[in-house]
Amino acid sequence: MLNTPFKKGVALIATAGLALPAAAHEGAMHAHSSLMAGFLHPISGVDHLAALLLFGALLAGLSRKEISRGLIAAAISLAAGFAGGLLLGGHVAMEWLIIGSSAVFAGLMLVPTSARGKAVLAVASLLVAHGWAHGAEMVSSSAPVFMAGFLTASLAIMALGLPLGRLVADMKPFIRAAVSATIAAGLMLIAG
């Protein structure tokens, strides 16, 4: 289906075009009282969706063990951020941290898969901002159920990023650079 570098690039750029301003974090109050609300929440904010897809894409081409470690590190970062937001509330820099993490993930798409390995574990820590934003808008009584849905959806979205990463990994370096730059530029446009 996507058998040429051009088609792969178009598909990836179209996916990156999804990176529009989000409404899934602080300042955007939603119903937070159920597992389903938690599950749908990361999907409703396109900057979160883009970051989770891009992080999943970074895992593509790694060994099963590295993919598992990356997903575990991501889940820990999201949960820690969620707890921090729940306990300490929001912060004005959160939107910038979310967009910045997405730009870092897009930039890392330039790095050959063979060199990502342990670096992916380090950049998983950037997902703290995404968890924090969700935790900051929570009412503590419904937090455990909401967080279970939120983490489940986040991990599923990252898993969906794996095929995206395979597309990028198969591209020639100059096309991969152009696609990564386009993704990063789209994210910078979101930042205003």
PyRosetta script that sets phi, psi and omega in degrees:
from pyrosetta import init, pose_from_sequence

init()
pose = pose_from_sequence("MLNTPFKKGVALIATAGLALPAAAHEGAMHAHSSLMAGFLHPISGVDHLAALLLFGALLAGLSRKEISRGLIAAAISLAAGFAGGLLLGGHVAMEWLIIGSSAVFAGLMLVPTSARGKAVLAVASLLVAHGWAHGAEMVSSSAPVFMAGFLTASLAIMALGLPLGRLVADMKPFIRAAVSATIAAGLMLIAG")
pose.set_psi(1, -54.4)
pose.set_omega(1, 177.9)
pose.set_phi(2, -105.3)
pose.set_psi(2, 69.7)
pose.set_omega(2, -170.4)
pose.set_phi(3, -94.2)
pose.set_psi(3, 2.1)
pose.set_omega(3, 177.2)
pose.set_phi(4, -124.0)
pose.set_psi(4, 153.6)
pose.set_omega(4, 177.7)
pose.set_phi(5, -58.7)
pose.set_psi(5, -35.4)
pose.set_omega(5, -179.9)
pose.set_phi(6, -62.6)
pose.set_psi(6, -47.5)
pose.set_omega(6, -179.7)
pose.set_phi(7, -63.7)
pose.set_psi(7, -39.6)
pose.set_omega(7, 178.1)
pose.set_phi(8, -63.3)
pose.set_psi(8, -43.4)
pose.set_omega(8, 178.9)
pose.set_phi(9, -63.2)
pose.set_psi(9, -42.6)
pose.set_omega(9, 178.3)
pose.set_phi(10, -62.4)
pose.set_psi(10, -43.5)
pose.set_omega(10, 179.6)
pose.set_phi(11, -61.7)
pose.set_psi(11, -41.6)
pose.set_omega(11, -178.7)
pose.set_phi(12, -70.2)
pose.set_psi(12, -41.3)
pose.set_omega(12, 178.9)
pose.set_phi(13, -65.2)
pose.set_psi(13, -38.5)
pose.set_omega(13, 177.1)
pose.set_phi(14, -62.3)
pose.set_psi(14, -39.7)
pose.set_omega(14, 177.0)
pose.set_phi(15, -64.4)
pose.set_psi(15, -42.2)
pose.set_omega(15, 179.3)
pose.set_phi(16, -64.7)
pose.set_psi(16, -28.0)
pose.set_omega(16, 178.5)
pose.set_phi(17, -64.4)
pose.set_psi(17, -13.2)
pose.set_omega(17, 176.9)
pose.set_phi(18, -71.2)
pose.set_psi(18, -13.4)
pose.set_omega(18, -174.8)
pose.set_phi(19, -74.6)
pose.set_psi(19, 84.1)
pose.set_omega(19, 178.8)
pose.set_phi(20, -112.1)
pose.set_psi(20, 167.7)
pose.set_omega(20, 179.6)
pose.set_phi(21, -55.2)
pose.set_psi(21, 143.8)
pose.set_omega(21, -174.2)
pose.set_phi(22, -103.1)
pose.set_psi(22, 161.3)
pose.set_omega(22, 174.7)
pose.set_phi(23, -127.6)
pose.set_psi(23, 20.6)
pose.set_omega(23, -175.0)
pose.set_phi(24, -103.3)
pose.set_psi(24, 21.5)
pose.set_omega(24, 179.7)
pose.set_phi(25, -141.2)
pose.set_psi(25, -168.4)
pose.set_omega(25, -168.3)
pose.set_phi(26, -49.7)
pose.set_psi(26, 142.9)
pose.set_omega(26, -176.2)
pose.set_phi(27, 93.8)
pose.set_psi(27, -18.6)
pose.set_omega(27, 179.3)
pose.set_phi(28, -111.5)
pose.set_psi(28, 94.9)
pose.set_omega(28, -176.0)
pose.set_phi(29, -80.6)
pose.set_psi(29, 129.2)
pose.set_omega(29, 179.8)
pose.set_phi(30, -127.2)
pose.set_psi(30, 169.9)
pose.set_omega(30, 173.3)
pose.set_phi(31, -68.8)
pose.set_psi(31, 127.7)
pose.set_omega(31, -175.0)
pose.set_phi(32, -124.2)
pose.set_psi(32, 33.4)
pose.set_omega(32, -170.8)
pose.set_phi(33, -109.2)
pose.set_psi(33, 8.5)
pose.set_omega(33, -176.6)
pose.set_phi(34, -143.5)
pose.set_psi(34, 165.1)
pose.set_omega(34, 175.0)
pose.set_phi(35, -60.8)
pose.set_psi(35, -42.8)
pose.set_omega(35, -179.0)
pose.set_phi(36, -65.1)
pose.set_psi(36, -38.2)
pose.set_omega(36, 177.1)
pose.set_phi(37, -61.4)
pose.set_psi(37, -41.8)
pose.set_omega(37, 177.4)
pose.set_phi(38, -64.7)
pose.set_psi(38, -39.5)
pose.set_omega(38, -179.7)
pose.set_phi(39, -65.3)
pose.set_psi(39, -41.2)
pose.set_omega(39, -176.9)
pose.set_phi(40, -79.2)
pose.set_psi(40, -20.8)
pose.set_omega(40, -173.1)
pose.set_phi(41, -60.0)
pose.set_psi(41, -47.9)
pose.set_omega(41, -179.8)
pose.set_phi(42, -65.4)
pose.set_psi(42, -24.0)
pose.set_omega(42, -179.7)
pose.set_phi(43, -76.8)
pose.set_psi(43, -27.3)
pose.set_omega(43, -175.3)
pose.set_phi(44, -78.9)
pose.set_psi(44, -12.2)
pose.set_omega(44, 177.5)
pose.set_phi(45, -111.8)
pose.set_psi(45, 113.2)
pose.set_omega(45, -171.5)
pose.set_phi(46, -68.4)
pose.set_psi(46, -27.2)
pose.set_omega(46, 176.4)
pose.set_phi(47, -69.5)
pose.set_psi(47, -36.0)
pose.set_omega(47, 174.9)
pose.set_phi(48, -67.7)
pose.set_psi(48, -44.1)
pose.set_omega(48, -179.8)
pose.set_phi(49, -58.9)
pose.set_psi(49, -45.6)
pose.set_omega(49, 179.5)
pose.set_phi(50, -62.7)
pose.set_psi(50, -44.9)
pose.set_omega(50, -178.6)
pose.set_phi(51, -63.6)
pose.set_psi(51, -42.7)
pose.set_omega(51, -179.1)
pose.set_phi(52, -67.4)
pose.set_psi(52, -39.9)
pose.set_omega(52, 176.5)
pose.set_phi(53, -63.9)
pose.set_psi(53, -43.8)
pose.set_omega(53, -179.6)
pose.set_phi(54, -65.4)
pose.set_psi(54, -39.7)
pose.set_omega(54, 177.6)
pose.set_phi(55, -63.4)
pose.set_psi(55, -43.2)
pose.set_omega(55, 176.4)
pose.set_phi(56, -60.0)
pose.set_psi(56, -38.7)
pose.set_omega(56, 179.0)
pose.set_phi(57, -63.3)
pose.set_psi(57, -33.5)
pose.set_omega(57, 178.2)
pose.set_phi(58, -64.4)
pose.set_psi(58, -25.2)
pose.set_omega(58, -178.7)
pose.set_phi(59, -79.1)
pose.set_psi(59, -19.0)
pose.set_omega(59, -177.1)
pose.set_phi(60, -59.9)
pose.set_psi(60, 137.4)
pose.set_omega(60, 178.3)
pose.set_phi(61, 87.0)
pose.set_psi(61, -8.5)
pose.set_omega(61, 176.7)
pose.set_phi(62, -82.4)
pose.set_psi(62, 166.7)
pose.set_omega(62, 177.3)
pose.set_phi(63, -68.5)
pose.set_psi(63, 161.3)
pose.set_omega(63, 178.2)
pose.set_phi(64, -56.7)
pose.set_psi(64, -39.2)
pose.set_omega(64, -179.9)
pose.set_phi(65, -63.8)
pose.set_psi(65, -44.3)
pose.set_omega(65, 179.1)
pose.set_phi(66, -67.2)
pose.set_psi(66, -38.1)
pose.set_omega(66, 177.0)
pose.set_phi(67, -62.7)
pose.set_psi(67, -45.8)
pose.set_omega(67, 179.1)
pose.set_phi(68, -60.5)
pose.set_psi(68, -45.5)
pose.set_omega(68, 178.6)
pose.set_phi(69, -62.7)
pose.set_psi(69, -40.4)
pose.set_omega(69, 178.7)
pose.set_phi(70, -63.2)
pose.set_psi(70, -42.9)
pose.set_omega(70, 178.7)
pose.set_phi(71, -67.5)
pose.set_psi(71, -38.2)
pose.set_omega(71, 177.3)
pose.set_phi(72, -65.5)
pose.set_psi(72, -44.5)
pose.set_omega(72, 178.1)
pose.set_phi(73, -61.5)
pose.set_psi(73, -39.8)
pose.set_omega(73, 178.6)
pose.set_phi(74, -64.5)
pose.set_psi(74, -44.5)
pose.set_omega(74, -180.0)
pose.set_phi(75, -63.1)
pose.set_psi(75, -41.3)
pose.set_omega(75, 178.3)
pose.set_phi(76, -63.5)
pose.set_psi(76, -43.4)
pose.set_omega(76, 179.6)
pose.set_phi(77, -63.5)
pose.set_psi(77, -44.6)
pose.set_omega(77, 178.5)
pose.set_phi(78, -61.9)
pose.set_psi(78, -44.4)
pose.set_omega(78, -179.3)
pose.set_phi(79, -66.3)
pose.set_psi(79, -41.7)
pose.set_omega(79, 178.6)
pose.set_phi(80, -64.1)
pose.set_psi(80, -42.4)
pose.set_omega(80, 177.1)
pose.set_phi(81, -63.7)
pose.set_psi(81, -42.2)
pose.set_omega(81, 178.7)
pose.set_phi(82, -57.9)
pose.set_psi(82, -46.9)
pose.set_omega(82, 179.0)
pose.set_phi(83, -62.7)
pose.set_psi(83, -42.0)
pose.set_omega(83, 178.2)
pose.set_phi(84, -62.0)
pose.set_psi(84, -44.3)
pose.set_omega(84, 178.6)
pose.set_phi(85, -65.1)
pose.set_psi(85, -38.7)
pose.set_omega(85, 179.3)
pose.set_phi(86, -64.2)
pose.set_psi(86, -43.5)
pose.set_omega(86, -176.6)
pose.set_phi(87, -80.5)
pose.set_psi(87, -35.9)
pose.set_omega(87, -171.9)
pose.set_phi(88, -110.6)
pose.set_psi(88, -11.5)
pose.set_omega(88, 179.4)
pose.set_phi(89, 83.1)
pose.set_psi(89, -173.7)
pose.set_omega(89, -174.7)
pose.set_phi(90, -78.2)
pose.set_psi(90, 172.6)
pose.set_omega(90, 178.7)
pose.set_phi(91, -145.7)
pose.set_psi(91, 142.9)
pose.set_omega(91, -176.1)
pose.set_phi(92, -64.2)
pose.set_psi(92, -23.9)
pose.set_omega(92, -178.2)
pose.set_phi(93, -85.1)
pose.set_psi(93, -2.8)
pose.set_omega(93, -173.1)
pose.set_phi(94, -59.5)
pose.set_psi(94, -44.2)
pose.set_omega(94, 179.8)
pose.set_phi(95, -58.8)
pose.set_psi(95, -41.2)
pose.set_omega(95, 179.8)
pose.set_phi(96, -68.3)
pose.set_psi(96, -37.8)
pose.set_omega(96, 177.5)
pose.set_phi(97, -65.5)
pose.set_psi(97, -38.7)
pose.set_omega(97, 179.0)
pose.set_phi(98, -64.6)
pose.set_psi(98, -49.6)
pose.set_omega(98, -179.7)
pose.set_phi(99, -66.9)
pose.set_psi(99, -39.2)
pose.set_omega(99, 178.0)
pose.set_phi(100, -61.9)
pose.set_psi(100, -40.2)
pose.set_omega(100, 179.0)
pose.set_phi(101, -64.6)
pose.set_psi(101, -38.7)
pose.set_omega(101, 178.2)
pose.set_phi(102, -63.8)
pose.set_psi(102, -39.1)
pose.set_omega(102, 178.6)
pose.set_phi(103, -65.9)
pose.set_psi(103, -38.5)
pose.set_omega(103, 177.1)
pose.set_phi(104, -63.6)
pose.set_psi(104, -44.8)
pose.set_omega(104, 179.6)
pose.set_phi(105, -61.3)
pose.set_psi(105, -41.9)
pose.set_omega(105, 178.5)
pose.set_phi(106, -62.9)
pose.set_psi(106, -43.0)
pose.set_omega(106, 179.3)
pose.set_phi(107, -63.7)
pose.set_psi(107, -35.8)
pose.set_omega(107, -180.0)
pose.set_phi(108, -69.9)
pose.set_psi(108, -13.8)
pose.set_omega(108, 175.3)
pose.set_phi(109, -64.3)
pose.set_psi(109, -19.8)
pose.set_omega(109, 177.0)
pose.set_phi(110, -71.6)
pose.set_psi(110, -27.3)
pose.set_omega(110, -176.8)
pose.set_phi(111, -73.2)
pose.set_psi(111, 131.1)
pose.set_omega(111, 178.1)
pose.set_phi(112, -57.6)
pose.set_psi(112, 144.6)
pose.set_omega(112, -178.1)
pose.set_phi(113, -53.6)
pose.set_psi(113, -38.3)
pose.set_omega(113, -177.1)
pose.set_phi(114, -62.8)
pose.set_psi(114, -20.0)
pose.set_omega(114, -177.3)
pose.set_phi(115, -102.9)
pose.set_psi(115, -0.1)
pose.set_omega(115, -175.0)
pose.set_phi(116, -80.8)
pose.set_psi(116, -52.8)
pose.set_omega(116, 179.1)
pose.set_phi(117, 16.7)
pose.set_psi(117, -104.2)
pose.set_omega(117, -175.1)
pose.set_phi(118, -69.8)
pose.set_psi(118, -22.4)
pose.set_omega(118, 177.6)
pose.set_phi(119, -61.1)
pose.set_psi(119, -33.5)
pose.set_omega(119, 179.5)
pose.set_phi(120, -61.6)
pose.set_psi(120, -36.5)
pose.set_omega(120, 178.4)
pose.set_phi(121, -62.5)
pose.set_psi(121, -39.1)
pose.set_omega(121, -180.0)
pose.set_phi(122, -68.3)
pose.set_psi(122, -44.6)
pose.set_omega(122, -177.1)
pose.set_phi(123, -74.7)
pose.set_psi(123, -14.8)
pose.set_omega(123, 174.3)
pose.set_phi(124, -58.8)
pose.set_psi(124, -28.1)
pose.set_omega(124, 179.9)
pose.set_phi(125, -62.0)
pose.set_psi(125, -22.4)
pose.set_omega(125, 178.4)
pose.set_phi(126, -67.2)
pose.set_psi(126, -18.4)
pose.set_omega(126, 178.7)
pose.set_phi(127, -71.6)
pose.set_psi(127, -7.9)
pose.set_omega(127, 175.0)
pose.set_phi(128, -53.9)
pose.set_psi(128, -41.6)
pose.set_omega(128, -178.2)
pose.set_phi(129, -60.9)
pose.set_psi(129, -36.6)
pose.set_omega(129, -179.2)
pose.set_phi(130, -69.1)
pose.set_psi(130, -43.7)
pose.set_omega(130, 176.7)
pose.set_phi(131, -65.4)
pose.set_psi(131, -40.6)
pose.set_omega(131, -179.1)
pose.set_phi(132, -59.4)
pose.set_psi(132, -46.5)
pose.set_omega(132, -178.1)
pose.set_phi(133, -59.4)
pose.set_psi(133, -38.5)
pose.set_omega(133, 179.0)
pose.set_phi(134, -73.0)
pose.set_psi(134, -40.7)
pose.set_omega(134, 179.5)
pose.set_phi(135, -66.6)
pose.set_psi(135, -31.8)
pose.set_omega(135, -177.4)
pose.set_phi(136, -65.4)
pose.set_psi(136, -21.9)
pose.set_omega(136, -178.4)
pose.set_phi(137, -103.5)
pose.set_psi(137, 12.9)
pose.set_omega(137, -176.6)
pose.set_phi(138, -88.6)
pose.set_psi(138, 153.8)
pose.set_omega(138, 165.4)
pose.set_phi(139, -98.5)
pose.set_psi(139, 126.3)
pose.set_omega(139, -170.4)
pose.set_phi(140, -58.2)
pose.set_psi(140, -26.9)
pose.set_omega(140, -177.4)
pose.set_phi(141, -66.9)
pose.set_psi(141, -28.2)
pose.set_omega(141, -179.5)
pose.set_phi(142, -104.3)
pose.set_psi(142, 3.5)
pose.set_omega(142, -173.8)
pose.set_phi(143, -59.4)
pose.set_psi(143, -45.6)
pose.set_omega(143, -176.6)
pose.set_phi(144, -61.1)
pose.set_psi(144, -42.8)
pose.set_omega(144, -178.9)
pose.set_phi(145, -69.2)
pose.set_psi(145, -44.7)
pose.set_omega(145, 179.2)
pose.set_phi(146, -61.2)
pose.set_psi(146, -44.2)
pose.set_omega(146, -177.7)
pose.set_phi(147, -63.8)
pose.set_psi(147, -36.3)
pose.set_omega(147, 178.0)
pose.set_phi(148, -60.9)
pose.set_psi(148, -44.1)
pose.set_omega(148, 177.6)
pose.set_phi(149, -66.9)
pose.set_psi(149, -41.7)
pose.set_omega(149, 179.9)
pose.set_phi(150, -60.5)
pose.set_psi(150, -46.6)
pose.set_omega(150, -179.6)
pose.set_phi(151, -68.0)
pose.set_psi(151, -39.2)
pose.set_omega(151, 178.9)
pose.set_phi(152, -61.5)
pose.set_psi(152, -48.1)
pose.set_omega(152, 179.6)
pose.set_phi(153, -64.5)
pose.set_psi(153, -40.8)
pose.set_omega(153, -179.2)
pose.set_phi(154, -61.6)
pose.set_psi(154, -44.1)
pose.set_omega(154, 178.6)
pose.set_phi(155, -66.0)
pose.set_psi(155, -37.7)
pose.set_omega(155, 177.9)
pose.set_phi(156, -64.9)
pose.set_psi(156, -41.1)
pose.set_omega(156, 179.1)
pose.set_phi(157, -64.2)
pose.set_psi(157, -42.3)
pose.set_omega(157, 178.1)
pose.set_phi(158, -62.6)
pose.set_psi(158, -38.8)
pose.set_omega(158, 177.2)
pose.set_phi(159, -63.8)
pose.set_psi(159, -35.0)
pose.set_omega(159, 177.0)
pose.set_phi(160, -68.8)
pose.set_psi(160, -20.3)
pose.set_omega(160, 177.3)
pose.set_phi(161, -74.6)
pose.set_psi(161, -18.2)
pose.set_omega(161, -179.4)
pose.set_phi(162, -56.7)
pose.set_psi(162, -48.3)
pose.set_omega(162, 178.2)
pose.set_phi(163, -63.0)
pose.set_psi(163, -33.5)
pose.set_omega(163, 176.2)
pose.set_phi(164, -61.6)
pose.set_psi(164, -43.5)
pose.set_omega(164, 177.9)
pose.set_phi(165, -64.2)
pose.set_psi(165, -34.9)
pose.set_omega(165, 177.6)
pose.set_phi(166, -65.8)
pose.set_psi(166, -37.7)
pose.set_omega(166, 177.0)
pose.set_phi(167, -60.9)
pose.set_psi(167, -46.7)
pose.set_omega(167, -178.5)
pose.set_phi(168, -65.6)
pose.set_psi(168, -41.7)
pose.set_omega(168, -178.1)
pose.set_phi(169, -62.1)
pose.set_psi(169, -29.9)
pose.set_omega(169, -179.1)
pose.set_phi(170, -80.3)
pose.set_psi(170, -8.5)
pose.set_omega(170, -178.0)
pose.set_phi(171, -80.8)
pose.set_psi(171, 154.5)
pose.set_omega(171, 174.2)
pose.set_phi(172, -66.6)
pose.set_psi(172, 151.7)
pose.set_omega(172, -175.3)
pose.set_phi(173, -53.2)
pose.set_psi(173, -40.6)
pose.set_omega(173, -178.0)
pose.set_phi(174, -70.2)
pose.set_psi(174, -32.8)
pose.set_omega(174, 176.8)
pose.set_phi(175, -72.3)
pose.set_psi(175, -41.3)
pose.set_omega(175, 177.1)
pose.set_phi(176, -59.8)
pose.set_psi(176, -40.2)
pose.set_omega(176, 178.2)
pose.set_phi(177, -64.3)
pose.set_psi(177, -43.2)
pose.set_omega(177, 179.8)
pose.set_phi(178, -64.8)
pose.set_psi(178, -42.3)
pose.set_omega(178, 179.4)
pose.set_phi(179, -65.2)
pose.set_psi(179, -44.8)
pose.set_omega(179, 179.2)
pose.set_phi(180, -63.0)
pose.set_psi(180, -40.9)
pose.set_omega(180, 178.1)
pose.set_phi(181, -64.0)
pose.set_psi(181, -38.7)
pose.set_omega(181, 178.8)
pose.set_phi(182, -64.9)
pose.set_psi(182, -43.6)
pose.set_omega(182, 177.8)
pose.set_phi(183, -61.2)
pose.set_psi(183, -47.7)
pose.set_omega(183, -179.7)
pose.set_phi(184, -62.2)
pose.set_psi(184, -41.8)
pose.set_omega(184, 179.5)
pose.set_phi(185, -64.2)
pose.set_psi(185, -40.1)
pose.set_omega(185, 177.4)
pose.set_phi(186, -61.4)
pose.set_psi(186, -41.2)
pose.set_omega(186, 178.7)
pose.set_phi(187, -67.3)
pose.set_psi(187, -36.5)
pose.set_omega(187, 178.0)
pose.set_phi(188, -67.2)
pose.set_psi(188, -33.8)
pose.set_omega(188, 176.3)
pose.set_phi(189, -63.6)
pose.set_psi(189, -36.5)
pose.set_omega(189, 177.4)
pose.set_phi(190, -60.4)
pose.set_psi(190, -40.3)
pose.set_omega(190, -177.3)
pose.set_phi(191, -65.7)
pose.set_psi(191, -19.9)
pose.set_omega(191, 177.7)
pose.set_phi(192, 86.5)
pose.dump_pdb("model.pdb")
